Amino acid sequence: MTEAELQGKNLIELLELLEEVPVPAPVSMVPQTPGWIVLGIVLLTISIVVYRRVRNHRRAEAYRKAALAELGQTADDPARIADVLRRTALAAFPREQVAGLYGQDWLTFLDQSFPGSGFASGPGQVLTTAAYRDTAPSSDLGKLARDWIKTHKRSEGV
């Protein structure tokens, strides 16, 4: 439009002559290079693998948490501690390896699957007779059992 054509028009008429501002095209959310797609897939894969490993580890170690909670309710009673240790060992090791053990063999097994000692030659000796006699509560036995539950080497096949 020329200046002569714009003469005599009021503001509203002039505003009506304006063209609409063009709306820009929407920005694509798809990465423009394949590198970002590959990076996204790699990060997603790593996240899934880490999540599964953490979940599987927690599931595999859940028996320890349950055993420690139950051990806390035994009031250092040797018979109840022996029961908790037996059930924990059955959860952590193959049944064929643990179920038939008793007496000195049981205590030796506990010592061998544990980075410490004290079952065969310490306060753990009372475990072999605790189920058959009244035995005084032993805080040393409770501590030893707690240490065994926390740190025993779990069998890989279970």
C-alpha positions in Angstrom: 0.0 0.0 0.0 1.1 3.5 -0.7 1.1 6.4 1.7 -1.8 8.0 -0.2 -4.0 5.0 0.3 -3.3 5.0 4.0 -4.3 8.7 4.4 -7.6 9.3 6.1 -7.9 5.9 7.7 -8.4 5.6 11.4 -6.4 3.3 13.7 -8.9 0.4 13.6 -8.9 0.4 9.8 -5.1 0.4 9.8 -5.0 -2.5 12.2 -7.3 -4.5 10.0 -4.9 -4.1 7.1 -2.1 -5.9 9.1 -1.4 -9.5 8.2 -1.5 -12.2 10.8 1.9 -13.1 12.2 2.8 -16.5 10.8 3.0 -19.3 13.5 6.3 -21.1 13.3 6.4 -24.8 12.7 6.3 -26.8 15.9 9.7 -28.0 17.2 10.1 -31.7 16.7 10.9 -33.7 19.8 12.6 -36.4 17.7 16.4 -36.1 17.9 17.8 -34.9 14.6 20.9 -37.2 14.8 21.0 -40.9 15.3 23.7 -40.5 18.1 21.1 -39.2 20.5 18.8 -42.2 19.7 21.6 -44.6 20.3 22.6 -42.9 23.5 19.0 -43.0 24.7 18.7 -46.7 24.0 22.1 -47.4 25.7 21.0 -45.5 28.8 17.6 -47.2 28.9 19.3 -50.6 28.6 21.8 -49.8 31.4 19.0 -48.6 33.6 17.0 -51.8 33.1 20.0 -54.0 33.8 20.9 -52.1 37.0 17.3 -52.2 38.2 17.1 -55.9 37.7 20.4 -56.6 39.4 19.4 -54.5 42.5 15.9 -56.2 42.6 17.4 -59.7 42.3 20.0 -58.9 44.9 17.4 -57.7 47.3 15.2 -60.8 46.7 18.2 -63.1 47.2 19.2 -61.4 50.5 15.6 -61.1 51.9 16.1 -64.2 54.0 18.9 -62.5 55.9 16.6 -59.6 56.9 13.9 -62.0 58.0 16.3 -64.1 59.9 17.8 -61.1 61.8 14.3 -59.9 62.6 13.4 -63.4 64.0 16.7 -63.6 65.8 15.8 -60.4 67.6 12.8 -62.1 69.1 14.6 -65.1 70.5 15.7 -63.4 73.7 19.1 -65.1 73.4 17.4 -68.5 73.9 19.9 -71.1 72.5 17.1 -73.5 71.3 15.4 -70.7 69.4 18.7 -69.5 68.0 19.5 -73.0 66.8 16.2 -73.1 65.0 16.7 -69.7 63.3 20.2 -70.7 62.2 19.0 -74.0 60.8 16.2 -72.4 58.8 18.6 -69.6 57.6 21.1 -72.2 56.4 18.3 -74.1 54.6 17.4 -70.9 52.8 21.0 -70.1 51.8 22.4 -73.5 51.0 21.1 -76.6 49.1 19.0 -78.8 51.3 21.1 -81.8 50.5 24.2 -80.0 52.0 22.5 -78.8 55.2 19.5 -80.9 56.2 21.5 -84.0 57.3 24.0 -82.1 59.4 24.0 -82.4 63.2 26.3 -82.3 66.2 30.0 -81.4 65.5 29.4 -81.6 61.7 26.7 -78.9 61.9 29.1 -76.6 64.0 31.9 -77.2 61.5 29.6 -76.3 58.6 28.7 -73.1 60.4 32.3 -72.2 61.0 33.3 -73.0 57.4 30.6 -70.9 55.8 31.5 -67.9 57.9 34.6 -65.7 58.0 34.8 -66.1 61.7 34.7 -69.0 64.1 33.1 -69.8 67.5 30.6 -72.5 66.7 32.8 -75.5 67.0 35.1 -74.1 69.7 33.3 -71.2 71.3 29.9 -70.2 72.5 28.2 -72.0 69.6 28.9 -75.4 71.1 25.7 -75.2 73.1 23.7 -75.4 69.8 24.2 -79.2 69.7 22.3 -79.8 73.0 20.1 -76.7 73.2 17.1 -78.4 71.9 17.3 -81.2 74.5 18.2 -79.3 77.6 17.3 -76.1 79.4 20.1 -73.8 78.7 20.7 -70.3 80.0 20.4 -67.5 77.5 23.7 -66.4 76.1 24.3 -63.0 74.6 27.6 -64.2 73.1 25.7 -66.9 71.2 23.2 -64.3 70.0 26.0 -62.1 68.8 27.7 -65.0 67.1 24.5 -66.0 65.4 23.8 -62.5 64.2 27.3 -62.2 62.8 26.9 -65.6 61.0 23.5 -64.5 59.5 25.0 -61.2 58.3 28.3 -62.5 56.8 28.0 -66.2 55.9 29.0 -67.0 52.3 25.8 -67.9 50.5 25.9 -70.9 48.1 25.8 -69.8 44.5 23.3 -72.5 43.4 20.5 -71.4 45.6 
